[in-house]
Amino acid sequence: MPNIKSAKKREKVICKKTQRNKAYKSALRTAVKAALEEKEGINGKAVKLALKKLDQSVSKGIIHKNTAARNKVKILRNCTAQ
């Protein structure tokens, strides 16, 4: 437990940020799974939503850009294979 006031504040801020990132990552994984299960192809709602969420998470710094690119390719390959 920190004794310095600024360290206590940093601990609180980091805790909030961690919770927010966990929630966002969870929603992102759910969207990716829904996109992989969708049968409508590239024009489906779930696919568009997943691709959008991946781009947003990269811009917010939640996931690395290569991770997002890998997931996007996985989704698009799955759509074109069906």
DARAFEN-V226379 format. One record per residue. N is the residue number from 1. SS is DSSP state (@ for helix, = for strand, . for the rest). OMEGA is omega as a letter, one per 20 degrees, with the letter a starting at -180 (* if undefined). D_FIRST is the distance of its C-alpha to the first C-alpha in Angstrom with 1 decimal. Layout:
((N,SS,OMEGA,D_FIRST) (N,SS,OMEGA,D_FIRST))
//
This chain:
((1,.,a,0.0) (2,.,r,3.8) (3,.,a,6.6) (4,.,a,9.4) (5,@,a,11.0) (6,@,r,12.2) (7,@,r,9.1) (8,@,r,7.9) (9,@,r,11.5) (10,@,r,11.7) (11,@,r,9.1) (12,@,a,11.4) (13,@,a,14.5) (14,@,r,13.9) (15,@,r,13.5) (16,@,a,16.7) (17,@,r,18.4) (18,@,r,17.8) (19,@,r,19.2) (20,@,a,22.1) (21,@,r,22.9) (22,@,r,23.0) (23,@,a,25.4) (24,@,r,27.5) (25,@,r,27.8) (26,@,r,28.8) (27,@,r,31.4) (28,@,r,32.6) (29,@,r,33.1) (30,@,r,35.0) (31,@,r,37.2) (32,@,r,38.0) (33,@,r,38.9) (34,@,r,41.1) (35,@,r,42.8) (36,@,a,43.5) (37,@,a,45.1) (38,.,a,47.2) (39,.,a,50.9) (40,.,r,52.0) (41,.,a,51.4) (42,.,a,50.1) (43,.,a,51.0) (44,.,a,49.0) (45,@,a,46.4) (46,@,r,43.6) (47,@,r,44.3) (48,@,r,44.2) (49,@,a,41.0) (50,@,r,39.3) (51,@,r,40.5) (52,@,a,39.4) (53,@,r,35.9) (54,@,r,35.7) (55,@,r,36.7) (56,@,a,34.3) (57,@,r,31.3) (58,@,a,32.3) (59,@,r,32.6) (60,@,r,29.2) (61,.,a,27.7) (62,.,r,26.7) (63,.,r,29.0) (64,.,a,30.9) (65,@,r,34.5) (66,@,r,36.1) (67,@,r,34.4) (68,@,a,35.8) (69,@,r,39.2) (70,@,r,39.3) (71,@,r,38.6) (72,@,r,41.2) (73,@,r,43.8) (74,@,r,43.1) (75,@,a,43.7) (76,@,r,46.8) (77,@,r,48.3) (78,@,r,47.9) (79,@,a,49.6) (80,@,a,52.6) (81,@,a,53.0) (82,.,*,53.8))
//
